[in-house]
Amino acid sequence: QNHLFHDKYTQTTVDIDLSNAHFILTANTLDTVPPPVIDRCQVVMLTRYSIEEKVAIARKHIIPRIRKQHGLSENAVFFDAEHEEEYLREIVQDYTHEAGVRQLEWTLRTLFLRAQRRQILDRGEDKVCINHQLIKRYLEQPRLPRHINEEDRVGEVIALGVDVERGIG
């Protein structure tokens, strides 16, 4: 059945051979994926990035993007080279609590821009070497993720959103 596929959307008469094709589907939750689709797929559950992966992503992608977006040179605002991994690890562990890296990017952007504004623009310094003290000074106190105590779990619900179309939330 897969060797003569006709694309009805483009209304072409070209036969497409799908016998050796692999389809990759992504979903944030399996609740919205129809059961027949799940039955035909091999489901691979991916958890969160590890701390090491987040540090590597911050080094290779997030920090250069922040510098480019805000015109910060590598010599203007930077981490102490000997302790960069230690400081990034601290930020990941203490200031971010999500599976992805969006909150990490927001936190690093806040740190870099506050350091630039307060050290370079306000005080007239040439450069800022971010260390443990500056992280504590320029970032808000780390917030713990919301948890429900074990004894309070029965009947307790935290609403994170509303889906108007399906009437849930």
Secondary structure, DSSP 8 states (H G I E B T S, - for coil): --SSB--TTTT----B--TT-------S-GGGS-HHHHHTS---------HHHHHHHIIIIIHHHHHHHHT--TTTEEE-GGGHHHHHHHHHHHH--SSSSHHHHHHHHHHHHHHIIIIIITT--S-EEE-HHHHHHHS----------GGG-TT-------BTTTTB-
